[in-house]
Amino acid sequence: MNFTNPLVYGIPCFLGLILVELTYSKTHNHKKLYCWKDLTSSLIMGIGSVVLSPLIKTISAIIIFNYLYELCNPIVDGVRMNVLGWQSFGYSWPVWILCQFLDDFTYYWFHRQNHMIRFLWAAHIVHHSSENFNLGTAVRNGWFTILYKPLFYMWLPAIGFPPEMVIVCLGIEALWQFQLHSAYIPKMGIIEKVFNTHTMHQVHHAKNLEYMDKNHGGFLNMFDKIFGTWKELDEDIAIEYGVTKPPDSYNPLIILTHEYKDIWNDMKKSSNPYHKFMYAFGPPGWSHDGSTLTIKQMRAKRNVI
């Protein structure tokens, strides 16, 4: 069974909604919501992602996902069986819901590791480097993230979900993530008990110490609550968006690569192999001499929860 990735239809909608929000902000006394140079950089990086994604996703879907699906779900007596012993999943609506739920679980850990492992953060920081929070920022995606993102999702086709189903669920997740980047949507009452909402994503994009590395969820906020990374927006705190070490440039190439350059420079600070490894794969902010601190260390030092 063949399905179309929802992002095929989502991309034109993204551009239309950005235009609507941009127009509204400029005509309703919210002129600082969008910075033209920042928006241009975000759109260039978004276009680059659109060009690169089909190539990478085709490889991941056809080669990785299909290979694992065929390898781990062989056909036995005319029935496709999972290596664990049960019949592989079909296309019934409960299976779709289960796949989307497990996709959301996977997205949480994929997203969280992008904040916990510096080499992955170097790719993901692109999305956080803008000091503006708007729908334009939603398309400000690093080009290197798509190289390793499929690796987090390989287990889904391996246990029996059809590869095309996984791809569609990934697309639906991306659609939800896009619309979360609007600052115009207030708290949504009972909906916030279950779903990841716009105010929760504002927390995620903030560089306030109490907000950093919080709210990694996709659709649901349950995984943040279960694993201790959930934080509600405090409307008495003035949010500051961006990152603590910004690229200080609107040049897309600098925005895409500046953290890799910083990793390389930090690795040269010590000849100890363990130190070099930690500068690349430890948490962002880790240092062998305490010259820089991780978010966890900064919170402990300032008694911030």
C-alpha positions in Angstrom: 0.0 0.0 0.0 1.3 3.4 -1.0 0.8 6.7 1.0 1.8 10.3 0.3 4.0 12.0 2.9 1.7 14.7 4.5 4.6 17.2 4.2 4.0 17.3 0.4 0.9 19.2 1.2 2.2 20.8 4.3 5.0 22.9 2.8 2.7 25.2 0.8 0.6 25.7 3.9 3.7 26.5 5.9 4.6 29.3 3.6 1.0 30.6 3.5 0.7 30.6 7.3 4.1 32.4 7.7 2.9 35.1 5.3 -0.4 35.4 7.3 1.4 35.7 10.7 4.0 38.1 9.2 1.4 40.3 7.8 -0.7 40.3 11.0 2.4 41.1 13.2 3.4 44.0 11.0 -0.1 45.5 10.9 -1.1 44.9 14.6 1.8 46.5 16.5 3.9 43.3 16.9 6.6 44.5 14.5 9.4 42.9 16.5 7.9 39.4 16.1 9.7 39.1 12.7 13.1 40.4 11.8 13.6 40.4 8.0 17.2 39.2 8.0 16.4 36.5 10.5 13.4 35.4 8.5 15.5 35.3 5.3 18.1 33.1 7.0 15.3 30.8 8.3 13.7 30.5 4.9 17.0 29.7 3.2 17.7 26.9 5.7 14.1 25.7 5.3 14.5 25.5 1.5 17.7 23.7 1.9 16.0 21.1 4.1 13.2 20.7 1.6 15.8 20.0 -1.1 17.8 17.6 1.0 15.0 15.8 2.9 13.6 13.9 -0.1 17.0 12.5 -0.9 17.8 11.4 2.6 14.2 10.2 3.4 14.1 8.2 0.2 17.3 6.4 1.2 16.0 5.9 4.8 12.6 4.6 3.6 13.8 2.4 0.7 17.1 1.2 2.0 17.0 1.3 5.8 13.4 1.0 6.7 12.5 -1.5 4.0 15.6 -3.6 4.6 14.8 -3.9 8.3 11.2 -4.6 7.6 12.0 -7.4 5.2 14.8 -8.7 7.4 12.9 -8.7 10.7 9.5 -9.6 9.3 9.9 -12.6 7.0 7.0 -14.2 5.2 6.3 -17.6 6.7 3.7 -19.8 4.9 2.3 -16.8 3.2 2.0 -14.7 6.4 4.5 -11.9 7.3 5.7 -12.7 10.8 7.7 -10.6 13.2 11.0 -12.2 14.4 9.5 -12.0 17.9 6.8 -14.4 16.9 3.7 -12.3 16.2 2.1 -11.4 12.9 3.3 -8.2 11.5 1.0 -5.2 11.6 -1.5 -4.3 8.9 -3.2 -1.0 8.2 -6.2 -1.0 10.5 -6.9 2.3 12.4 -5.7 0.9 15.8 -2.4 0.1 14.3 -2.1 3.7 12.9 -2.8 5.1 16.3 -0.3 2.8 17.9 2.3 3.7 15.3 1.7 7.4 15.8 2.0 7.0 19.6 5.3 5.1 19.3 6.5 7.7 16.8 5.8 10.3 19.4 7.7 8.3 22.0 10.6 8.0 19.6 10.4 11.7 18.8 10.7 12.6 22.4 14.0 10.7 22.8 15.3 11.8 19.5 14.6 15.4 20.4 15.9 15.1 23.9 19.2 13.5 22.7 19.6 16.5 20.4 19.9 18.6 23.5 22.0 16.1 25.6 24.7 15.1 23.1 26.8 18.0 21.9 27.5 16.6 18.4 23.8 16.2 17.8 23.2 19.6 19.4 25.5 21.1 16.8 23.0 20.1 14.2 19.9 21.0 16.2 21.2 24.4 17.5 20.3 25.8 14.1 16.6 25.5 15.0 17.1 27.3 18.4 19.6 30.0 17.3 16.9 32.6 16.3 16.0 35.2 19.0 12.5 35.3 17.5 9.7 32.8 18.1 7.4 32.6 15.1 6.3 30.3 12.3 9.4 31.4 10.3 11.5 29.9 13.0 9.6 26.6 12.6 11.3 26.0 9.2 14.7 27.0 10.5 16.0 23.4 10.4 19.6 22.1 10.4 20.6 20.3 7.3 22.6 17.6 9.1 19.8 16.4 11.5 18.1 14.5 8.7 21.3 12.4 8.3 20.8 10.6 11.6 17.1 11.1 12.5 16.0 7.9 10.7 18.4 5.9 12.9 16.2 6.6 15.9 13.1 5.2 14.1 14.6 2.0 12.7 13.0 -0.1 15.5 9.5 0.7 14.3 9.7 -1.2 10.9 11.9 -3.8 12.7 9.0 -4.8 15.0 6.4 -4.9 12.2 5.1 -1.4 11.2 5.1 -1.0 7.4 7.8 1.6 6.4 5.4 3.8 4.6 3.2 4.0 7.7 6.3 5.1 9.7 7.0 7.8 7.1 3.5 9.1 7.2 3.5 9.3 11.0 6.8 11.2 10.8 5.2 13.7 8.4 2.1 14.1 10.7 4.5 14.8 13.6 6.3 17.5 11.6 3.0 19.2 10.8 2.1 19.4 14.5 5.6 20.7 15.3 5.3 23.5 12.8 2.2 25.1 14.1 3.5 25.0 17.7 5.8 27.9 16.8 3.1 30.6 17.0 3.2 33.0 20.0 -0.3 34.1 19.4 -2.0 31.0 20.9 -2.6 31.3 24.6 -2.8 28.5 27.2 -5.5 26.1 26.1 -7.0 24.8 29.4 -7.7 21.1 29.6 -6.0 20.4 26.3 -2.7 21.2 28.0 -3.2 18.2 30.3 -2.4 15.8 27.4 -1.0 17.7 24.4 2.2 19.6 23.8 0.9 23.2 23.1 2.2 26.5 21.9 3.0 27.9 25.4 4.9 24.7 26.2 7.0 25.1 23.1 7.7 28.7 23.9 9.3 27.3 27.1 11.3 24.9 25.0 12.8 27.7 22.8 13.6 29.9 25.8 17.2 30.5 27.0 16.0 31.3 30.5 17.9 28.9 32.8 14.8 27.5 34.4 13.3 26.7 30.9 16.3 25.3 29.1 16.2 21.6 28.0 12.5 21.3 28.9 9.4 20.2 26.9 10.9 17.9 24.2 7.6 16.3 23.4 5.9 16.0 20.0 2.1 15.6 20.2 1.9 14.6 23.8 3.5 16.1 26.9 3.2 12.8 28.9 6.8 11.7 28.1 8.1 15.0 29.5 6.1 14.5 32.6 7.1 10.9 33.0 10.9 11.5 32.4 11.2 14.8 34.3 11.6 17.3 31.5 8.2 19.1 31.6 7.9 22.7 32.5 4.8 24.9 32.4 5.0 28.5 31.1 5.2 31.0 34.0 3.6 34.1 32.6 5.4 36.3 35.1 8.8 35.4 33.6 9.9 37.4 30.6 11.0 34.9 28.0 14.3 35.3 26.2 14.5 33.2 23.1 17.6 31.8 21.4 20.8 30.2 22.7 23.5 31.2 25.2 26.2 31.0 22.5 24.5 32.4 19.4 26.2 32.5 15.9 25.9 36.3 15.8 25.3 36.1 12.1 22.6 35.9 9.5 24.8 33.9 7.2 23.1 30.5 6.8 26.5 28.7 6.4 27.7 30.2 9.7 24.4 29.4 11.4 24.7 25.8 10.2 28.3 25.2 11.2 29.3 27.5 14.0 28.8 24.9 16.8 30.9 22.3 15.0 33.7 24.9 14.8 33.3 25.5 18.6 33.5 21.8 19.2 36.8 21.6 17.3 38.3 24.5 19.1 37.3 23.0 22.5 38.7 19.6 21.6 42.1 21.3 21.1 42.1 22.6 24.7 43.2 19.2 26.1 45.3 16.4 24.8 43.4 13.9 27.0 41.4 11.5 24.7 38.5 11.4 27.2 38.3 15.1 27.3 38.2 15.3 23.5 35.4 12.7 23.5 33.4 14.6 26.1 33.7 17.9 24.2 32.2 16.2 21.2 29.7 13.8 22.7 29.2 15.0 26.3 26.4 17.4 27.2 26.7 20.9 25.8 28.7 23.1 28.1 30.8 20.3 29.5 34.4 21.3 30.1 37.4 19.5 31.6 38.5 22.6 33.7 35.1 24.0 34.7 35.5 27.0 32.4 32.0 26.3 31.0 29.1 24.5 32.6 26.3 22.3 31.5 22.7 23.4 32.1 22.5 20.8 34.9 25.6 22.3 36.6 24.4 25.8 36.2 21.0 25.0 37.8 22.7 23.3 40.7 25.0 26.3 41.2 22.2 28.8 41.2 19.7 26.5 43.0 17.3 26.6 40.0 14.9 23.7 39.6 
